[in-house]
Amino acid sequence: MSDSKILQPIIDATPLRARPAQNVHGWERIGSVAGGVMMVGKGLRRGGIFGLIQVAIGGVALARGFTGHCSLKDRLEHGRQEMNSVRTRIERAGEELKNLKTKAEVEAEKAVKPKA
């Protein structure tokens, strides 16, 4: 006979996700809710595939307004921050090169000048 093993389900407990930080505030949030309500209403009146698309877009806008979080805006802000850090590093490297060039020119002038 074969060895019997006790099979236990392997289920990892999913930790509760932290609420994403709000990145949509004020009038932008109100505009998302208002635009979402309008899009859902227009989509329901229109019907068909294009109406369904309008309802979906309106639902996304409503969710954005109610939760105060927009994943796309979050990604765009993250990309902007990365670009700013790259720009800062490039500017620092430029300053370093400028300093090195100045030092090299000074040393070259010292080497060329005859000692009196």
ABEGO torsion letter per residue (X at the ends): XBBBBBBBBBBBBBBBBBBBBBABBEAAAAAAAAAAAAAAAAAAAAEEAAAAAAAAAAAAAAAAAAAGBBAAAAAAAAAAAAAAAAAAAAAAAAAAAAAAAAAAAAAAAAAABBBX
